[in-house]
Amino acid sequence: MNNSYHIILVFLILFISCEEKSPVPEDKFIQIYANLVSAPDSVSVDSLMFSEYKQKVFSDFGYSEKEYEQTVKFYNQTPEKWDEFFKKVIKYIETSNDSSKSAL
């Protein structure tokens, strides 16, 4: 009985430690996503400028485009996560807009 308890405990620890995590933490993913969707009009029209803008955003937050894409795939594995994520993005953008308006 004692050995089976230890074996179960080891498997439980392995299972928990192997749980897949998002490469980019949610708070940073929200900020990166918000920056990308709210790119200035002059940037979003020109695909080359937008590509450069994306690279700058990724660099500013310390993540690569590959990590960003892996995070998108992570969220796609559980589509329900997107609902909550988008709510947080909207709240982040609204909060950012309120802050920039009060700074004027």
Beta strands, then each sheet from edge to edge (+ up, - down):
end
